[in-house]
Amino acid sequence: MATTIVAAATSRDLDTGSYLELAARAARTCVERSEVGLDEIGMLVNAGVFRDSNISEPAVAALLQKRIGLGLSYAPGRTPVFSFDLMHGASGLLHAIATADAFLATGVVKYALLVAGDTHPSTERDVADFPYSASGAALLLGTSPTAAGFGRLHTRDTTGPADPIAWVALDEAGADGRDAMCVRTGAGDRVDAAAAVVRACLAEEGLDGGHFAAGEALLLAPDPAAGFRARLAGALALPTRSVVGFDACVGDPYTAGPVHAYLHALDSGFDPDTTMVFAAVDEASAACVAYDPRAVPQSPVVHRGGLGPAVPEPCSSGVVHGL
C-alpha cells in the first residue's frame, strides 16, 4: 500500500493572525474536500514552527486537534488519534510526510492529517523584521493499493556549529517575551543545498531532464528568493518552466510552502497525475521527496493447472517480474 495525497488546502484569511486558527481552517477545508470522516483520521502532525504566543506546551498539534474536533471522544475498539509536533524548519512538512508514511504502511492509521504554517507570536500581521507571512496549510494522506505514492525522503543538514536562525532576545523583550521573535535570514546560498538533495532524489527515482521537458515530472521549489527557481533549474539542467513555486502575493509561507506550491501547480493547469518532486530548503537543512500518484503497472498473471497460487507470466526476455 502506497501513501497518497487525498486532499490539500491552505488558509491566508486576513481576519486573523493566529496560526492556530489559520491551520485549523486549512485542516477543516482539507477534510471537507476529501469526503473522509473525521472519525477515520488516526494521526495529526503539526510541522509549523512559529506559533501564537511562542507556545511550547502543550504541543500545538494537540491544540489543533481540539479545535478541529478530531478524536476527542474514546470508545471501546476505537484507535485513539496520535497527535504531535514535528519541527524541522522549511523541510518540516516533508519529514512529516515520511513519518506519516511509516505509520500508514502498518495499516494501524488509515488517514493522516498534516498541518503547517507560521505566524508572528504576537499574532499581528506584517510585523517589521519578521520575514514569514501568516498562513496555514494542510495535507490529508491516505493509502492506495495501486499508486506508486511517495518515494524515499532525501535530506541534507548543516554540519558543525551553526548560529541560530530564530530566537527570543529575552533581555530586550523583557515581560513581552511571549510576543517577541528575532529571525535571521539570508545567510548563505540555498541553491547548492537544494540542488544536492534534488539530484539524489531524481537519481533514485530514475528521473532526468527528459521527463521534466516532456511534462511528465514537475519540481516544486517553494522559495521566495528572487531568481531562486531559475538558478535551481539551471543547476539541475531542467527546463525553467518545470520548476514551480507559489504566487508572489503569498509572500513567504515558510513551513506551509510545499502545500502552497502543490496547489499552485494544480491551479496552473498541470496534470494532477504528473510526478511531483517536493523540495524544501532553508539556511539549516534541505529535503526532497518524489510523489507519483499514477497507478503502478501490474504484471499479468496466469494460473497453472487451475490450482495453487497465481504465477507471473514470463516476459519475452525470459525475466519474471514481481519476484
C-alpha positions in Angstrom: 0.0 0.0 0.0 1.5 3.3 -1.1 0.9 6.7 0.7 -1.0 9.2 -1.5 -2.4 12.7 -1.2 -6.1 12.6 -0.6 -6.7 16.4 -0.3 -4.9 19.7 0.3 -5.8 23.2 1.4 -4.4 26.5 2.6 -5.7 29.4 4.6 -4.5 33.0 4.4 -7.6 34.7 5.7 -7.0 38.3 6.6 -9.3 38.4 9.6 -6.8 36.6 11.9 -3.1 36.4 12.5 -3.4 33.3 14.7 -1.6 30.2 13.4 -3.9 28.0 15.4 -6.9 29.5 13.6 -5.4 29.5 10.2 -4.1 25.9 10.5 -7.5 24.8 11.8 -9.3 26.4 9.0 -7.0 24.8 6.4 -7.4 21.4 8.1 -11.2 21.7 8.1 -11.3 22.7 4.4 -8.9 19.9 3.6 -11.0 17.2 5.3 -14.2 18.6 3.7 -12.7 18.4 0.2 -11.7 14.8 0.8 -15.1 13.4 1.9 -13.2 11.5 4.6 -14.9 11.5 8.0 -13.0 12.9 11.0 -13.5 9.6 12.8 -11.4 7.9 10.1 -8.3 10.1 10.7 -5.9 8.4 13.1 -2.9 10.9 13.1 -2.3 14.6 13.2 1.2 16.1 12.8 2.0 19.8 13.1 5.1 20.9 11.2 4.6 24.7 11.9 7.5 26.5 13.7 6.3 30.0 14.6 3.1 29.9 16.6 0.8 32.1 18.8 2.5 33.4 22.0 5.5 31.2 21.4 3.5 28.3 22.9 5.7 25.3 23.7 3.4 23.2 25.9 1.1 21.5 25.2 2.0 20.5 21.7 0.4 22.7 19.1 -0.9 19.5 17.4 -3.0 18.8 20.5 -4.4 22.3 20.5 -5.3 22.0 16.8 -6.8 18.6 17.4 -9.2 20.1 19.9 -10.1 23.0 17.5 -10.8 20.6 14.6 -12.8 18.2 16.9 -10.6 15.3 15.9 -10.7 12.2 18.1 -11.9 13.9 21.2 -14.0 11.0 22.5 -12.8 7.5 23.2 -14.9 4.3 22.7 -14.1 0.6 23.0 -12.4 -0.7 19.9 -11.6 2.7 18.6 -8.0 3.6 18.0 -7.1 7.0 19.7 -5.7 9.8 17.5 -2.0 10.2 17.7 -1.0 13.9 17.5 2.4 15.5 17.9 4.7 18.4 16.7 7.5 17.7 14.2 9.5 20.8 13.6 12.4 20.9 11.0 12.2 24.3 9.6 11.2 24.7 5.9 11.5 21.0 5.3 9.4 20.0 8.3 6.3 19.1 6.2 8.4 16.7 4.1 9.7 15.0 7.2 6.1 14.8 8.4 5.2 13.0 5.2 7.9 10.4 5.7 6.8 9.9 9.3 3.2 9.5 8.4 4.1 7.1 5.6 5.7 4.8 8.2 2.5 4.7 10.2 0.2 4.4 7.2 2.2 1.4 5.9 1.3 -0.6 9.0 -2.4 -0.2 8.5 -3.0 1.0 12.1 -3.5 4.5 10.8 -6.0 4.8 7.9 -5.6 8.6 7.2 -3.0 11.1 8.5 -3.6 14.9 8.6 -0.5 17.1 8.3 -0.6 20.8 9.1 2.0 23.5 8.7 2.3 27.3 8.6 3.6 30.2 10.7 2.7 33.5 12.2 4.4 36.1 14.4 3.9 35.1 18.0 2.1 38.4 18.7 -0.5 37.2 16.1 -0.2 40.6 14.4 0.2 40.5 10.7 3.0 42.2 8.8 5.3 42.8 11.7 8.6 44.5 10.8 11.6 42.3 10.5 9.5 39.1 10.6 10.0 37.6 7.1 7.2 35.0 7.0 3.6 35.5 6.0 0.8 34.3 8.2 -0.8 31.2 6.8 -1.9 27.7 7.5 -1.8 24.6 5.2 -3.0 21.0 5.4 -2.4 17.7 3.6 -4.6 14.7 4.1 -2.7 11.5 3.4 -4.2 8.0 2.8 -3.1 4.8 1.1 -3.7 3.2 -2.3 -3.1 -0.4 -3.4 -2.2 0.7 -7.0 -0.5 4.1 -6.9 3.3 4.5 -6.7 2.9 7.1 -4.0 5.8 8.8 -2.2 9.4 7.7 -2.6 12.2 7.9 0.0 13.0 11.2 1.7 16.4 12.7 0.9 17.9 15.2 3.3 20.9 17.4 3.8 21.6 19.2 7.1 24.2 21.8 8.2 27.1 20.1 9.9 29.2 21.6 12.7 28.4 24.6 14.8 25.7 27.0 13.4 24.2 30.2 14.5 20.5 30.1 15.5 18.0 31.0 12.8 15.3 32.2 15.2 15.4 33.2 18.9 13.8 35.4 21.6 16.1 38.1 22.9 14.9 37.9 26.5 17.0 40.9 27.7 15.4 43.1 25.1 11.9 41.6 25.2 11.5 41.7 29.0 8.0 40.8 30.1 6.9 40.7 26.4 8.9 37.6 25.5 5.8 35.6 24.5 5.1 38.1 21.8 8.6 38.6 20.5 10.8 36.8 17.9 14.1 37.5 16.2 14.7 35.8 12.8 18.0 35.7 10.9 17.6 35.2 7.1 19.7 35.5 4.0 22.7 33.6 5.4 24.3 31.6 2.6 23.1 30.5 -0.8 20.4 27.8 -0.6 20.6 26.7 -4.3 23.5 24.4 -3.7 21.8 22.5 -0.8 18.6 22.3 -2.7 20.3 21.0 -5.9 22.1 18.3 -3.9 19.0 16.7 -2.4 17.1 17.0 -5.6 19.8 15.3 -7.6 19.9 12.4 -5.1 16.1 12.1 -5.3 16.0 12.2 -9.1 18.7 9.6 -9.4 16.9 7.2 -7.1 13.6 7.7 -8.8 15.1 7.3 -12.3 14.1 10.8 -13.4 16.1 13.1 -15.7 15.7 16.3 -17.7 13.8 14.5 -20.4 10.9 13.7 -18.0 10.6 17.3 -17.0 10.9 18.6 -20.6 8.1 16.2 -21.6 5.9 17.4 -18.8 6.0 14.0 -17.0 7.6 15.4 -13.9 7.5 18.7 -12.1 9.8 20.2 -9.4 8.0 22.1 -6.6 10.5 24.5 -5.1 8.7 26.9 -2.7 11.4 29.5 -2.1 10.5 33.2 -2.4 14.1 34.4 -3.1 14.3 36.3 -6.4 15.7 34.1 -9.2 15.9 31.0 -6.9 13.8 28.7 -9.1 15.6 29.8 -12.3 19.0 29.2 -10.8 17.9 25.9 -9.3 16.6 24.8 -12.8 20.0 25.8 -14.3 22.0 23.9 -11.7 19.9 20.8 -12.4 19.8 21.3 -16.2 15.9 21.3 -16.1 13.6 23.5 -18.1 12.7 26.6 -16.1 9.0 26.1 -16.7 9.2 22.7 -14.9 10.3 24.3 -11.6 7.2 25.7 -9.8 6.8 27.8 -6.7 3.8 29.8 -5.5 2.2 33.1 -6.4 4.2 36.1 -5.3 1.2 37.5 -3.3 1.7 34.6 -0.8 4.9 36.2 0.5 7.0 33.6 2.3 4.8 30.9 3.9 7.9 29.0 5.2 6.7 25.6 6.5 3.5 25.8 4.5 5.4 26.4 1.3 5.2 22.8 -0.1 1.4 22.8 0.1 1.2 26.3 -1.5 3.4 25.2 -4.3 1.5 21.9 -4.8 -1.9 23.7 -5.1 -0.4 26.4 -7.2 0.8 23.8 -9.7 -2.7 22.2 -9.8 -4.4 25.6 -10.2 -1.9 26.5 -13.0 -3.2 23.6 -15.1 -0.6 21.0 -14.5 -1.8 17.4 -14.8 -2.6 16.0 -11.3 -1.1 12.7 -12.5 2.3 14.3 -13.1 5.1 13.1 -10.8 5.6 15.9 -8.3 9.0 16.3 -6.8 8.7 18.2 -3.5 11.7 20.2 -2.4 12.2 22.5 0.6 15.3 24.3 1.9 16.3 26.9 4.4 19.6 28.1 6.0 19.9 24.9 8.1 18.6 22.0 6.0 17.1 20.8 2.8 14.9 17.9 1.9 13.3 16.3 -1.2 10.8 13.6 -1.9 9.1 12.4 -5.1 5.4 11.8 -5.3 3.9 9.7 -8.2 0.1 9.4 -8.0 -0.2 7.2 -11.0 -1.1 3.5 -10.8 1.9 1.1 -10.9 1.6 -1.3 -14.0 0.6 -4.7 -12.8 2.3 -7.8 -14.3 -0.1 -10.2 -15.9 -0.6 -13.5 -14.1 -1.6 -16.9 -15.2 -2.8 -19.9 -13.2 -1.0 -23.2 -13.8 -3.5 -26.1 -13.9 -6.1 -24.2 -12.0 -4.5 -25.0 -8.7 -2.1 -23.2 -6.4 -1.1 -19.5 -6.3 -1.0 -17.2 -9.3 2.3 -17.2 -11.2 3.6 -14.1 -13.1 3.6 -14.6 -16.9 7.2 -14.7 -18.1 8.3 -11.7 -20.2 9.8 -12.2 -23.7 13.2 -11.6 -22.2 12.7 -14.6 -20.0 12.8 -12.5 -16.8 9.9 -13.0 -14.5 8.7 -9.7 -12.9 7.4 -9.4 -9.4 9.7 -12.0 -7.8 
